[in-house]
């Protein structure tokens, strides 16, 4: 079983990497980009056989390590 975790900064949290990408895109001639938010995707290979248990385990991983829940939000998808 595989899990895909998307981690993004929460709304209202300054995203300097996203701003740098937005600026670079403008310098390359892509003038229509008004904002960029940069995040990360984490893919996990799991031994779990039960989808609900796998999702709960990955949620726990996110809360403890994979996401800084003070400034980041995350979504988990079991595939």
C-alpha positions as CSV (number, residue, x, y, z in Angstrom):
1,X,0.0,0.0,0.0
2,X,1.2,3.5,-0.8
3,X,0.5,6.8,1.0
4,X,0.9,10.2,-0.5
5,X,1.2,13.2,1.8
6,X,1.0,16.8,0.6
7,X,2.4,19.4,3.0
8,X,1.8,23.1,2.4
9,X,2.3,26.2,4.5
10,X,-0.9,27.4,6.1
11,X,-2.7,30.4,4.6
12,X,-1.2,33.6,6.0
13,X,2.2,32.1,6.7
14,X,5.0,33.8,4.7
15,X,6.4,31.6,1.9
16,X,9.8,33.0,0.9
17,X,10.5,30.1,-1.5
18,X,7.2,30.6,-3.2
19,X,7.8,34.3,-3.5
20,X,11.3,33.6,-5.0
21,X,9.7,31.3,-7.6
22,X,7.0,33.9,-8.4
23,X,9.7,36.6,-8.9
24,X,11.8,34.2,-11.1
25,X,8.8,33.4,-13.3
26,X,8.2,37.1,-13.8
27,X,11.8,37.6,-14.8
28,X,11.4,34.8,-17.4
29,X,8.4,36.6,-18.9
30,X,5.6,34.9,-17.2
31,X,3.9,38.1,-16.0
32,X,0.5,36.6,-15.2
33,X,1.6,34.8,-12.0
34,X,0.3,36.6,-9.0
35,X,1.2,34.2,-6.3
36,X,3.1,30.9,-5.7
37,X,2.9,28.6,-2.7
38,X,5.6,25.9,-2.5
39,X,5.1,22.7,-0.6
40,X,6.3,19.1,-0.6
41,X,5.0,15.7,-1.5
42,X,6.1,12.6,0.6
43,X,5.4,9.1,-0.7
44,X,5.5,6.2,1.7
45,X,5.4,2.5,1.0
46,X,3.5,0.8,3.8
47,X,3.1,-2.9,4.8
48,X,-0.4,-2.2,6.2
49,X,-3.2,-4.3,4.7
50,X,-6.1,-2.2,6.1
51,X,-6.6,1.2,4.5
52,X,-8.1,2.8,7.5
53,X,-5.3,1.7,9.8
54,X,-2.7,2.9,7.2
55,X,-4.3,6.3,7.0
56,X,-4.4,6.6,10.8
57,X,-0.7,5.6,11.0
58,X,0.3,8.2,8.4
59,X,-1.8,10.9,10.1
60,X,0.2,10.1,13.3
61,X,3.5,10.3,11.3
62,X,2.5,13.7,10.0
63,X,1.6,15.0,13.5
64,X,4.9,13.8,14.9
65,X,7.4,14.3,12.1
66,X,6.4,14.9,8.6
67,X,4.6,18.3,9.0
68,X,5.2,21.2,11.4
69,X,1.5,21.5,12.3
70,X,2.0,25.0,13.8
71,X,2.7,26.5,10.3
72,X,1.9,23.7,7.9
73,X,-1.3,21.8,6.8
74,X,-1.2,18.4,5.2
75,X,-3.5,15.9,3.4
76,X,-3.1,12.2,3.3
77,X,-4.2,9.9,0.4
78,X,-3.8,6.2,0.5
79,X,-3.4,4.7,-2.9
